[in-house]
Amino acid sequence: MRFLLVLLIAIGNSVIVYFASMLAVGDGWSGISTVRLIGNIWIVLSVVLSTYLLSKSRFNLAMLNEFFTLPLCYATFALAYTFWILGGQWLGFFMPSENEFQLACKRVETVYFAKPKEPVSSIAYEWNSATRAPWSQRLRVGFNNRVTSSDNSWPKFPESILFFEKPCCDREGRPTEGAGFYVRHFNRSNQPYIGIEALTADVVVNYDLEDIPSEKLVIPEPPITMRLITLNVKDRRDNQALAVLRYVYDTKAKRACGETSAGLISEQEFIEKAIGLK
């Protein structure tokens, strides 16, 4: 009679698993079937344990085991999943970089050639038309080239920089004033940006993004997440090359190299130093 009670509770648990598995519908039939398989295996093991307890005249423990079968199952797998995720993150943190990342990092550099001969009051940004408009990157880099924080935005320069210019119009709508291939944004001003036909700023920052594909053969080929980013700063007034920055950033692995200062890759810091603001 007591064993029959154990079986009835087990059947009830199996019914609960059947309907609860519908919550995994987001993962398709494989998710539903996985939940049912794991749940029912757990229920069978629980029945085996309860049968053993009954054979030892431990009826109360057998009932506790049956009533808490599903909560224990959920708690066990939730805890195991948590340790799996955290363990994978910590393991990835200490794992060595991919070979292609290490090779790319041999190409990084920060070089300042010369200071502008005259004060700079405006900056232009330029990049290949096939390249998506870059954000100004600021990356905190810690142990093992791990990116601990990142900030992507257009830089905020001191008031001595009156305006900056860039190709139109990927991060803003068409200007209401003027027309052309470029737009001019006024620094720290409520004045709306305007369209212009050509760059007029004192210095120009040329962006170049080089994709670095993975050496691993994967089908289908995954999207490229690692790039060598190059910034060339030139004084347009006398065509003098001022500085060059090359750094590598893998957005998926969260690794970067090519620091502009200790533990930091900052495009704005680099540009400000290149044009004599620092």
Contacts in CASP RR format, 6 or more apart in sequence:
PFRMAT RR
TARGET T0000
AUTHOR 0000-0000-0000
METHOD contacts of the structure
MODEL  1
MRFLLVLLIAIGNSVIVYFASMLAVGDGWSGISTVRLIGNIWIVLSVVLS
TYLLSKSRFNLAMLNEFFTLPLCYATFALAYTFWILGGQWLGFFMPSENE
FQLACKRVETVYFAKPKEPVSSIAYEWNSATRAPWSQRLRVGFNNRVTSS
DNSWPKFPESILFFEKPCCDREGRPTEGAGFYVRHFNRSNQPYIGIEALT
ADVVVNYDLEDIPSEKLVIPEPPITMRLITLNVKDRRDNQALAVLRYVYD
TKAKRACGETSAGLISEQEFIEKAIGLK
2 54 0 8 1.000
2 59 0 8 1.000
2 62 0 8 1.000
3 51 0 8 1.000
3 54 0 8 1.000
5 63 0 8 1.000
6 47 0 8 1.000
6 50 0 8 1.000
6 51 0 8 1.000
6 54 0 8 1.000
6 62 0 8 1.000
6 66 0 8 1.000
7 47 0 8 1.000
9 63 0 8 1.000
9 66 0 8 1.000
9 67 0 8 1.000
9 69 0 8 1.000
10 43 0 8 1.000
10 44 0 8 1.000
10 46 0 8 1.000
10 47 0 8 1.000
10 66 0 8 1.000
10 69 0 8 1.000
13 43 0 8 1.000
13 46 0 8 1.000
13 66 0 8 1.000
13 69 0 8 1.000
13 70 0 8 1.000
14 40 0 8 1.000
14 43 0 8 1.000
16 70 0 8 1.000
17 35 0 8 1.000
17 36 0 8 1.000
17 39 0 8 1.000
17 40 0 8 1.000
17 43 0 8 1.000
17 70 0 8 1.000
18 36 0 8 1.000
20 35 0 8 1.000
21 31 0 8 1.000
21 32 0 8 1.000
21 33 0 8 1.000
21 35 0 8 1.000
21 36 0 8 1.000
22 32 0 8 1.000
23 35 0 8 1.000
24 31 0 8 1.000
24 32 0 8 1.000
24 34 0 8 1.000
24 35 0 8 1.000
25 31 0 8 1.000
25 32 0 8 1.000
27 34 0 8 1.000
38 73 0 8 1.000
38 77 0 8 1.000
39 70 0 8 1.000
39 73 0 8 1.000
42 69 0 8 1.000
42 70 0 8 1.000
42 73 0 8 1.000
43 69 0 8 1.000
46 65 0 8 1.000
46 66 0 8 1.000
46 69 0 8 1.000
47 66 0 8 1.000
49 62 0 8 1.000
49 65 0 8 1.000
50 62 0 8 1.000
50 63 0 8 1.000
50 65 0 8 1.000
50 66 0 8 1.000
51 62 0 8 1.000
53 59 0 8 1.000
53 61 0 8 1.000
53 62 0 8 1.000
53 65 0 8 1.000
54 62 0 8 1.000
93 143 0 8 1.000
93 144 0 8 1.000
93 146 0 8 1.000
94 144 0 8 1.000
96 144 0 8 1.000
97 105 0 8 1.000
97 144 0 8 1.000
97 145 0 8 1.000
97 253 0 8 1.000
97 255 0 8 1.000
98 214 0 8 1.000
98 215 0 8 1.000
98 250 0 8 1.000
98 253 0 8 1.000
99 215 0 8 1.000
100 212 0 8 1.000
100 213 0 8 1.000
100 214 0 8 1.000
100 215 0 8 1.000
100 226 0 8 1.000
101 145 0 8 1.000
101 212 0 8 1.000
101 226 0 8 1.000
101 248 0 8 1.000
101 250 0 8 1.000
101 253 0 8 1.000
101 255 0 8 1.000
101 257 0 8 1.000
104 212 0 8 1.000
104 226 0 8 1.000
104 228 0 8 1.000
104 248 0 8 1.000
104 257 0 8 1.000
105 145 0 8 1.000
105 248 0 8 1.000
105 257 0 8 1.000
105 258 0 8 1.000
107 228 0 8 1.000
107 246 0 8 1.000
107 248 0 8 1.000
108 228 0 8 1.000
108 246 0 8 1.000
108 247 0 8 1.000
108 248 0 8 1.000
108 257 0 8 1.000
108 258 0 8 1.000
109 244 0 8 1.000
109 245 0 8 1.000
109 246 0 8 1.000
109 258 0 8 1.000
110 243 0 8 1.000
110 244 0 8 1.000
110 245 0 8 1.000
110 246 0 8 1.000
110 258 0 8 1.000
110 259 0 8 1.000
110 260 0 8 1.000
110 270 0 8 1.000
111 243 0 8 1.000
111 244 0 8 1.000
112 242 0 8 1.000
112 243 0 8 1.000
112 273 0 8 1.000
112 274 0 8 1.000
113 240 0 8 1.000
113 241 0 8 1.000
113 242 0 8 1.000
113 243 0 8 1.000
113 244 0 8 1.000
114 240 0 8 1.000
114 241 0 8 1.000
114 242 0 8 1.000
115 242 0 8 1.000
115 276 0 8 1.000
116 202 0 8 1.000
116 203 0 8 1.000
116 235 0 8 1.000
116 240 0 8 1.000
116 242 0 8 1.000
116 275 0 8 1.000
116 276 0 8 1.000
117 235 0 8 1.000
117 237 0 8 1.000
117 238 0 8 1.000
117 240 0 8 1.000
118 202 0 8 1.000
118 237 0 8 1.000
119 160 0 8 1.000
120 161 0 8 1.000
120 202 0 8 1.000
120 203 0 8 1.000
120 235 0 8 1.000
120 275 0 8 1.000
120 276 0 8 1.000
120 277 0 8 1.000
121 160 0 8 1.000
121 161 0 8 1.000
121 162 0 8 1.000
121 202 0 8 1.000
122 161 0 8 1.000
122 162 0 8 1.000
122 163 0 8 1.000
122 164 0 8 1.000
122 165 0 8 1.000
122 200 0 8 1.000
122 201 0 8 1.000
122 202 0 8 1.000
122 203 0 8 1.000
123 157 0 8 1.000
123 161 0 8 1.000
123 164 0 8 1.000
123 165 0 8 1.000
123 201 0 8 1.000
123 202 0 8 1.000
123 203 0 8 1.000
123 204 0 8 1.000
123 205 0 8 1.000
123 271 0 8 1.000
123 275 0 8 1.000
124 164 0 8 1.000
124 165 0 8 1.000
124 166 0 8 1.000
124 182 0 8 1.000
124 199 0 8 1.000
124 200 0 8 1.000
124 201 0 8 1.000
124 203 0 8 1.000
124 204 0 8 1.000
124 205 0 8 1.000
124 236 0 8 1.000
125 164 0 8 1.000
125 165 0 8 1.000
125 166 0 8 1.000
125 167 0 8 1.000
125 204 0 8 1.000
125 205 0 8 1.000
125 207 0 8 1.000
126 166 0 8 1.000
126 167 0 8 1.000
126 199 0 8 1.000
126 204 0 8 1.000
126 205 0 8 1.000
126 206 0 8 1.000
126 207 0 8 1.000
127 133 0 8 1.000
127 134 0 8 1.000
127 167 0 8 1.000
127 206 0 8 1.000
127 207 0 8 1.000
127 208 0 8 1.000
127 209 0 8 1.000
128 207 0 8 1.000
128 208 0 8 1.000
129 167 0 8 1.000
131 207 0 8 1.000
131 208 0 8 1.000
131 209 0 8 1.000
132 170 0 8 1.000
133 166 0 8 1.000
133 167 0 8 1.000
133 170 0 8 1.000
133 171 0 8 1.000
134 207 0 8 1.000
134 209 0 8 1.000
134 229 0 8 1.000
135 152 0 8 1.000
135 153 0 8 1.000
135 154 0 8 1.000
136 152 0 8 1.000
136 153 0 8 1.000
136 154 0 8 1.000
136 155 0 8 1.000
136 267 0 8 1.000
136 268 0 8 1.000
137 150 0 8 1.000
137 151 0 8 1.000
137 152 0 8 1.000
137 229 0 8 1.000
137 249 0 8 1.000
137 265 0 8 1.000
137 266 0 8 1.000
137 267 0 8 1.000
138 150 0 8 1.000
138 151 0 8 1.000
138 152 0 8 1.000
138 264 0 8 1.000
138 265 0 8 1.000
138 266 0 8 1.000
138 267 0 8 1.000
138 268 0 8 1.000
139 147 0 8 1.000
139 149 0 8 1.000
139 150 0 8 1.000
139 249 0 8 1.000
139 256 0 8 1.000
139 264 0 8 1.000
139 265 0 8 1.000
139 266 0 8 1.000
140 147 0 8 1.000
140 148 0 8 1.000
140 149 0 8 1.000
140 150 0 8 1.000
140 263 0 8 1.000
140 264 0 8 1.000
141 147 0 8 1.000
141 148 0 8 1.000
141 256 0 8 1.000
141 257 0 8 1.000
141 259 0 8 1.000
141 263 0 8 1.000
141 264 0 8 1.000
141 265 0 8 1.000
142 148 0 8 1.000
142 263 0 8 1.000
144 255 0 8 1.000
145 255 0 8 1.000
145 256 0 8 1.000
145 257 0 8 1.000
146 254 0 8 1.000
146 255 0 8 1.000
147 249 0 8 1.000
147 254 0 8 1.000
147 255 0 8 1.000
147 256 0 8 1.000
154 164 0 8 1.000
154 171 0 8 1.000
154 185 0 8 1.000
155 267 0 8 1.000
155 268 0 8 1.000
155 271 0 8 1.000
156 188 0 8 1.000
156 268 0 8 1.000
157 164 0 8 1.000
157 187 0 8 1.000
157 268 0 8 1.000
157 272 0 8 1.000
157 277 0 8 1.000
158 277 0 8 1.000
159 187 0 8 1.000
159 188 0 8 1.000
160 277 0 8 1.000
161 187 0 8 1.000
161 277 0 8 1.000
162 186 0 8 1.000
162 187 0 8 1.000
163 184 0 8 1.000
163 185 0 8 1.000
163 186 0 8 1.000
163 187 0 8 1.000
163 201 0 8 1.000
164 184 0 8 1.000
164 185 0 8 1.000
164 187 0 8 1.000
164 201 0 8 1.000
165 182 0 8 1.000
165 183 0 8 1.000
165 184 0 8 1.000
165 185 0 8 1.000
165 196 0 8 1.000
165 199 0 8 1.000
165 200 0 8 1.000
165 201 0 8 1.000
166 182 0 8 1.000
166 183 0 8 1.000
166 185 0 8 1.000
167 181 0 8 1.000
167 182 0 8 1.000
167 183 0 8 1.000
168 174 0 8 1.000
168 175 0 8 1.000
168 180 0 8 1.000
168 181 0 8 1.000
168 182 0 8 1.000
168 183 0 8 1.000
168 195 0 8 1.000
169 175 0 8 1.000
169 183 0 8 1.000
172 183 0 8 1.000
172 193 0 8 1.000
175 183 0 8 1.000
175 192 0 8 1.000
175 193 0 8 1.000
175 194 0 8 1.000
175 195 0 8 1.000
176 192 0 8 1.000
177 192 0 8 1.000
177 194 0 8 1.000
177 195 0 8 1.000
178 194 0 8 1.000
178 195 0 8 1.000
178 196 0 8 1.000
179 195 0 8 1.000
179 197 0 8 1.000
180 195 0 8 1.000
180 196 0 8 1.000
180 197 0 8 1.000
181 197 0 8 1.000
181 198 0 8 1.000
182 195 0 8 1.000
182 196 0 8 1.000
182 197 0 8 1.000
182 198 0 8 1.000
182 199 0 8 1.000
183 193 0 8 1.000
183 194 0 8 1.000
183 195 0 8 1.000
183 196 0 8 1.000
184 193 0 8 1.000
184 194 0 8 1.000
184 195 0 8 1.000
184 196 0 8 1.000
184 200 0 8 1.000
185 193 0 8 1.000
186 193 0 8 1.000
199 236 0 8 1.000
201 236 0 8 1.000
202 235 0 8 1.000
202 236 0 8 1.000
202 237 0 8 1.000
202 275 0 8 1.000
203 233 0 8 1.000
203 234 0 8 1.000
203 235 0 8 1.000
203 236 0 8 1.000
203 242 0 8 1.000
203 274 0 8 1.000
203 275 0 8 1.000
204 233 0 8 1.000
204 234 0 8 1.000
204 236 0 8 1.000
205 231 0 8 1.000
205 232 0 8 1.000
205 233 0 8 1.000
205 271 0 8 1.000
206 231 0 8 1.000
206 232 0 8 1.000
206 233 0 8 1.000
206 234 0 8 1.000
207 229 0 8 1.000
207 230 0 8 1.000
207 231 0 8 1.000
208 229 0 8 1.000
208 230 0 8 1.000
208 232 0 8 1.000
209 227 0 8 1.000
209 228 0 8 1.000
209 229 0 8 1.000
209 230 0 8 1.000
210 227 0 8 1.000
210 228 0 8 1.000
210 229 0 8 1.000
210 230 0 8 1.000
211 224 0 8 1.000
211 226 0 8 1.000
211 227 0 8 1.000
212 224 0 8 1.000
212 226 0 8 1.000
212 227 0 8 1.000
212 228 0 8 1.000
212 248 0 8 1.000
213 224 0 8 1.000
214 222 0 8 1.000
214 224 0 8 1.000
214 226 0 8 1.000
225 250 0 8 1.000
225 251 0 8 1.000
225 252 0 8 1.000
225 253 0 8 1.000
226 248 0 8 1.000
226 249 0 8 1.000
226 250 0 8 1.000
226 251 0 8 1.000
226 252 0 8 1.000
226 253 0 8 1.000
227 248 0 8 1.000
227 249 0 8 1.000
227 250 0 8 1.000
228 246 0 8 1.000
228 247 0 8 1.000
228 248 0 8 1.000
229 245 0 8 1.000
229 246 0 8 1.000
229 247 0 8 1.000
229 248 0 8 1.000
229 249 0 8 1.000
230 244 0 8 1.000
230 245 0 8 1.000
230 246 0 8 1.000
231 243 0 8 1.000
231 244 0 8 1.000
231 245 0 8 1.000
231 246 0 8 1.000
231 267 0 8 1.000
231 270 0 8 1.000
231 271 0 8 1.000
232 241 0 8 1.000
232 243 0 8 1.000
232 244 0 8 1.000
233 241 0 8 1.000
233 242 0 8 1.000
233 243 0 8 1.000
233 244 0 8 1.000
233 270 0 8 1.000
233 271 0 8 1.000
233 274 0 8 1.000
233 275 0 8 1.000
234 240 0 8 1.000
234 241 0 8 1.000
234 242 0 8 1.000
235 242 0 8 1.000
242 274 0 8 1.000
242 275 0 8 1.000
243 270 0 8 1.000
243 273 0 8 1.000
243 274 0 8 1.000
245 260 0 8 1.000
245 267 0 8 1.000
245 270 0 8 1.000
246 258 0 8 1.000
247 256 0 8 1.000
247 257 0 8 1.000
247 258 0 8 1.000
247 259 0 8 1.000
247 260 0 8 1.000
247 265 0 8 1.000
248 255 0 8 1.000
248 256 0 8 1.000
248 257 0 8 1.000
248 258 0 8 1.000
249 255 0 8 1.000
249 256 0 8 1.000
249 265 0 8 1.000
250 256 0 8 1.000
256 265 0 8 1.000
258 265 0 8 1.000
259 265 0 8 1.000
260 266 0 8 1.000
260 267 0 8 1.000
260 269 0 8 1.000
260 270 0 8 1.000
261 269 0 8 1.000
269 278 0 8 1.000
272 278 0 8 1.000
END
